[in-house]
Amino acid sequence: MTQPGGRARFMTVAEVAQLMRVSTMTVYRLIKAGDLPSLRVGKSYRIREDDLDRYLASRYTEAG
């Protein structure tokens, strides 16, 4: 989701992990595998909220 003014919101690996309820290592694996687009800032990674939403939507399956 874009913030007012058209700017994208970036999240840390820890924030993404907390939101997805997985470990940070799982998020790093998704980044390394190329499944989750990210931006490298120094030694850390940032994930655009839009990219996370797109990733989750593409992995969503309806049970039953």
N, CA, C and O atoms as a GROMACS GRO file, in nm:
protein
  256
    1MET      N    1   0.085  -0.118   0.000
    1MET     CA    2   0.000   0.000   0.000
    1MET      C    3   0.089   0.123   0.000
    1MET      O    4   0.187   0.131   0.074
    2THR      N    5   0.055   0.218  -0.082
    2THR     CA    6   0.135   0.339  -0.092
    2THR      C    7   0.087   0.442   0.010
    2THR      O    8  -0.032   0.452   0.039
    3GLN      N    9   0.181   0.515   0.062
    3GLN     CA   10   0.149   0.619   0.158
    3GLN      C   11   0.096   0.741   0.084
    3GLN      O   12   0.114   0.752  -0.037
    4PRO      N   13   0.032   0.832   0.155
    4PRO     CA   14  -0.010   0.957   0.090
    4PRO      C   15   0.109   1.025   0.024
    4PRO      O   16   0.218   1.028   0.081
    5GLY      N   17   0.088   1.079  -0.093
    5GLY     CA   18   0.198   1.140  -0.166
    5GLY      C   19   0.262   1.044  -0.263
    5GLY      O   20   0.360   1.079  -0.330
    6GLY      N   21   0.210   0.920  -0.273
    6GLY     CA   22   0.258   0.823  -0.369
    6GLY      C   23   0.387   0.752  -0.331
    6GLY      O   24   0.450   0.691  -0.416
    7ARG      N   25   0.427   0.759  -0.205
    7ARG     CA   26   0.551   0.694  -0.162
    7ARG      C   27   0.523   0.554  -0.109
    7ARG      O   28   0.428   0.533  -0.034
    8ALA      N   29   0.606   0.459  -0.150
    8ALA     CA   30   0.591   0.321  -0.105
    8ALA      C   31   0.638   0.307   0.039
    8ALA      O   32   0.729   0.377   0.082
    9ARG      N   33   0.576   0.216   0.112
    9ARG     CA   34   0.617   0.188   0.250
    9ARG      C   35   0.710   0.068   0.250
    9ARG      O   36   0.676  -0.036   0.192
   10PHE      N   37   0.824   0.081   0.312
   10PHE     CA   38   0.920  -0.028   0.320
   10PHE      C   39   0.918  -0.087   0.460
   10PHE      O   40   0.904  -0.015   0.559
   11MET      N   41   0.932  -0.219   0.467
   11MET     CA   42   0.929  -0.290   0.594
   11MET      C   43   1.061  -0.363   0.614
   11MET      O   44   1.127  -0.402   0.517
   12THR      N   45   1.099  -0.380   0.740
   12THR     CA   46   1.220  -0.457   0.770
   12THR      C   47   1.187  -0.606   0.765
   12THR      O   48   1.070  -0.645   0.763
   13VAL      N   49   1.291  -0.688   0.762
   13VAL     CA   50   1.273  -0.833   0.763
   13VAL      C   51   1.198  -0.875   0.889
   13VAL      O   52   1.110  -0.961   0.884
   14ALA      N   53   1.231  -0.814   1.002
   14ALA     CA   54   1.164  -0.848   1.129
   14ALA      C   55   1.015  -0.814   1.124
   14ALA      O   56   0.932  -0.891   1.173
   15GLU      N   57   0.981  -0.700   1.064
   15GLU     CA   58   0.839  -0.662   1.053
   15GLU      C   59   0.763  -0.759   0.964
   15GLU      O   60   0.650  -0.798   0.995
   16VAL      N   61   0.825  -0.798   0.853
   16VAL     CA   62   0.762  -0.893   0.761
   16VAL      C   63   0.743  -1.027   0.831
   16VAL      O   64   0.637  -1.089   0.820
   17ALA      N   65   0.846  -1.072   0.903
   17ALA     CA   66   0.838  -1.200   0.974
   17ALA      C   67   0.726  -1.198   1.078
   17ALA      O   68   0.651  -1.295   1.091
   18GLN      N   69   0.714  -1.088   1.150
   18GLN     CA   70   0.610  -1.076   1.252
   18GLN      C   71   0.472  -1.077   1.187
   18GLN      O   72   0.380  -1.141   1.237
   19LEU      N   73   0.458  -1.006   1.077
   19LEU     CA   74   0.330  -0.999   1.006
   19LEU      C   75   0.289  -1.136   0.952
   19LEU      O   76   0.172  -1.173   0.959
   20MET      N   77   0.387  -1.211   0.899
   20MET     CA   78   0.358  -1.343   0.841
   20MET      C   79   0.357  -1.453   0.947
   20MET      O   80   0.318  -1.566   0.920
   21ARG      N   81   0.400  -1.418   1.069
   21ARG     CA   82   0.413  -1.514   1.179
   21ARG      C   83   0.506  -1.630   1.144
   21ARG      O   84   0.474  -1.747   1.163
   22VAL      N   85   0.623  -1.592   1.091
   22VAL     CA   86   0.730  -1.687   1.062
   22VAL      C   87   0.859  -1.630   1.120
   22VAL      O   88   0.860  -1.518   1.171
   23SER      N   89   0.967  -1.707   1.113
   23SER     CA   90   1.095  -1.658   1.164
   23SER      C   91   1.160  -1.565   1.062
   23SER      O   92   1.127  -1.568   0.944
   24THR      N   93   1.253  -1.485   1.110
   24THR     CA   94   1.326  -1.397   1.018
   24THR      C   95   1.406  -1.480   0.918
   24THR      O   96   1.424  -1.438   0.804
   25MET      N   97   1.453  -1.597   0.960
   25MET     CA   98   1.529  -1.684   0.869
   25MET      C   99   1.443  -1.726   0.751
   25MET      O  100   1.493  -1.737   0.639
   26THR      N  101   1.315  -1.750   0.774
   26THR     CA  102   1.224  -1.786   0.666
   26THR      C  103   1.213  -1.672   0.565
   26THR      O  104   1.211  -1.696   0.444
   27VAL      N  105   1.205  -1.550   0.614
   27VAL     CA  106   1.197  -1.433   0.526
   27VAL      C  107   1.326  -1.420   0.445
   27VAL      O  108   1.322  -1.394   0.325
   28TYR      N  109   1.442  -1.440   0.511
   28TYR     CA  110   1.569  -1.434   0.439
   28TYR      C  111   1.576  -1.542   0.331
   28TYR      O  112   1.628  -1.518   0.222
   29ARG      N  113   1.522  -1.660   0.360
   29ARG     CA  114   1.521  -1.768   0.259
   29ARG      C  115   1.435  -1.730   0.139
   29ARG      O  116   1.473  -1.755   0.025
   30LEU      N  117   1.319  -1.668   0.164
   30LEU     CA  118   1.232  -1.624   0.056
   30LEU      C  119   1.301  -1.518  -0.031
   30LEU      O  120   1.288  -1.518  -0.153
   31ILE      N  121   1.376  -1.429   0.034
   31ILE     CA  122   1.450  -1.326  -0.039
   31ILE      C  123   1.559  -1.390  -0.124
   31ILE      O  124   1.572  -1.360  -0.242
   32LYS      N  125   1.637  -1.480  -0.063
   32LYS     CA  126   1.748  -1.544  -0.133
   32LYS      C  127   1.699  -1.628  -0.251
   32LYS      O  128   1.766  -1.634  -0.354
   33ALA      N  129   1.584  -1.693  -0.235
   33ALA     CA  130   1.527  -1.776  -0.342
   33ALA      C  131   1.467  -1.692  -0.454
   33ALA      O  132   1.435  -1.744  -0.561
   34GLY      N  133   1.453  -1.561  -0.430
   34GLY     CA  134   1.396  -1.474  -0.532
   34GLY      C  135   1.244  -1.472  -0.530
   34GLY      O  136   1.182  -1.414  -0.619
   35ASP      N  137   1.184  -1.534  -0.429
   35ASP     CA  138   1.037  -1.537  -0.418
   35ASP      C  139   0.980  -1.406  -0.366
   35ASP      O  140   0.868  -1.369  -0.399
   36LEU      N  141   1.058  -1.336  -0.285
   36LEU     CA  142   1.012  -1.211  -0.225
   36LEU      C  143   1.109  -1.100  -0.264
   36LEU      O  144   1.222  -1.096  -0.216
   37PRO      N  145   1.065  -1.008  -0.351
   37PRO     CA  146   1.154  -0.898  -0.393
   37PRO      C  147   1.193  -0.811  -0.275
   37PRO      O  148   1.113  -0.786  -0.185
   38SER      N  149   1.318  -0.766  -0.276
   38SER     CA  150   1.366  -0.683  -0.166
   38SER      C  151   1.468  -0.582  -0.218
   38SER      O  152   1.516  -0.591  -0.331
   39LEU      N  153   1.500  -0.488  -0.132
   39LEU     CA  154   1.598  -0.385  -0.160
   39LEU      C  155   1.704  -0.392  -0.053
   39LEU      O  156   1.672  -0.397   0.066
   40ARG      N  157   1.830  -0.393  -0.092
   40ARG     CA  158   1.938  -0.400   0.005
   40ARG      C  159   1.977  -0.258   0.046
   40ARG      O  160   2.007  -0.174  -0.039
   41VAL      N  161   1.976  -0.233   0.175
   41VAL     CA  162   2.017  -0.104   0.229
   41VAL      C  163   2.130  -0.132   0.327
   41VAL      O  164   2.107  -0.177   0.439
   42GLY      N  165   2.252  -0.104   0.285
   42GLY     CA  166   2.367  -0.139   0.367
   42GLY      C  167   2.375  -0.289   0.381
   42GLY      O  168   2.386  -0.360   0.281
   43LYS      N  169   2.372  -0.337   0.504
   43LYS     CA  170   2.377  -0.481   0.528
   43LYS      C  171   2.239  -0.542   0.552
   43LYS      O  172   2.227  -0.663   0.571
   44SER      N  173   2.137  -0.459   0.550
   44SER     CA  174   2.003  -0.509   0.578
   44SER      C  175   1.914  -0.503   0.454
   44SER      O  176   1.951  -0.444   0.353
   45TYR      N  177   1.799  -0.564   0.462
   45TYR     CA  178   1.704  -0.569   0.352
   45TYR      C  179   1.577  -0.494   0.389
   45TYR      O  180   1.539  -0.487   0.506
   46ARG      N  181   1.512  -0.438   0.288
   46ARG     CA  182   1.381  -0.376   0.305
   46ARG      C  183   1.288  -0.435   0.200
   46ARG      O  184   1.329  -0.459   0.086
   47ILE      N  185   1.164  -0.458   0.239
   47ILE     CA  186   1.064  -0.517   0.151
   47ILE      C  187   0.951  -0.418   0.136
   47ILE      O  188   0.896  -0.368   0.234
   48ARG      N  189   0.915  -0.388   0.011
   48ARG     CA  190   0.802  -0.298  -0.013
   48ARG      C  191   0.674  -0.367   0.030
   48ARG      O  192   0.655  -0.486   0.003
   49GLU      N  193   0.587  -0.294   0.095
   49GLU     CA  194   0.460  -0.350   0.140
   49GLU      C  195   0.380  -0.404   0.023
   49GLU      O  196   0.315  -0.508   0.036
   50ASP      N  197   0.383  -0.336  -0.093
   50ASP     CA  198   0.313  -0.383  -0.212
   50ASP      C  199   0.366  -0.518  -0.258
   50ASP      O  200   0.289  -0.605  -0.298
   51ASP      N  201   0.500  -0.537  -0.253
   51ASP     CA  202   0.560  -0.664  -0.294
   51ASP      C  203   0.519  -0.776  -0.199
   51ASP      O  204   0.495  -0.889  -0.243
   52LEU      N  205   0.512  -0.746  -0.070
   52LEU     CA  206   0.467  -0.847   0.027
   52LEU      C  207   0.322  -0.886   0.001
   52LEU      O  208   0.288  -1.004   0.002
   53ASP      N  209   0.237  -0.787  -0.022
   53ASP     CA  210   0.096  -0.815  -0.052
   53ASP      C  211   0.082  -0.901  -0.176
   53ASP      O  212   0.002  -0.995  -0.179
   54ARG      N  213   0.160  -0.870  -0.279
   54ARG     CA  214   0.157  -0.946  -0.404
   54ARG      C  215   0.204  -1.090  -0.380
   54ARG      O  216   0.144  -1.184  -0.433
   55TYR      N  217   0.311  -1.107  -0.301
   55TYR     CA  218   0.362  -1.240  -0.270
   55TYR      C  219   0.257  -1.322  -0.196
   55TYR      O  220   0.231  -1.438  -0.231
   56LEU      N  221   0.196  -1.263  -0.094
   56LEU     CA  222   0.094  -1.335  -0.017
   56LEU      C  223  -0.027  -1.370  -0.102
   56LEU      O  224  -0.081  -1.480  -0.089
   57ALA      N  225  -0.070  -1.280  -0.188
   57ALA     CA  226  -0.185  -1.304  -0.274
   57ALA      C  227  -0.156  -1.418  -0.372
   57ALA      O  228  -0.244  -1.498  -0.402
   58SER      N  229  -0.033  -1.426  -0.420
   58SER     CA  230   0.002  -1.531  -0.517
   58SER      C  231   0.014  -1.667  -0.450
   58SER      O  232   0.002  -1.770  -0.516
   59ARG      N  233   0.037  -1.669  -0.319
   59ARG     CA  234   0.051  -1.797  -0.246
   59ARG      C  235  -0.078  -1.841  -0.177
   59ARG      O  236  -0.085  -1.950  -0.121
   60TYR      N  237  -0.179  -1.756  -0.183
   60TYR     CA  238  -0.304  -1.784  -0.113
   60TYR      C  239  -0.380  -1.895  -0.184
   60TYR      O  240  -0.400  -1.890  -0.305
   61THR      N  241  -0.422  -1.995  -0.108
   61THR     CA  242  -0.507  -2.101  -0.162
   61THR      C  243  -0.627  -2.117  -0.070
   61THR      O  244  -0.615  -2.107   0.052
   62GLU      N  245  -0.740  -2.142  -0.130
   62GLU     CA  246  -0.861  -2.158  -0.052
   62GLU      C  247  -0.878  -2.304  -0.013
   62GLU      O  248  -0.877  -2.393  -0.098
   63ALA      N  249  -0.893  -2.327   0.116
   63ALA     CA  250  -0.907  -2.464   0.165
   63ALA      C  251  -1.049  -2.515   0.143
   63ALA      O  252  -1.145  -2.439   0.146
   64GLY      N  253  -1.059  -2.646   0.121
   64GLY     CA  254  -1.190  -2.708   0.110
   64GLY      C  255  -1.232  -2.714  -0.029
   64GLY      O  256  -1.341  -2.763  -0.058
   0.00000   0.00000   0.00000
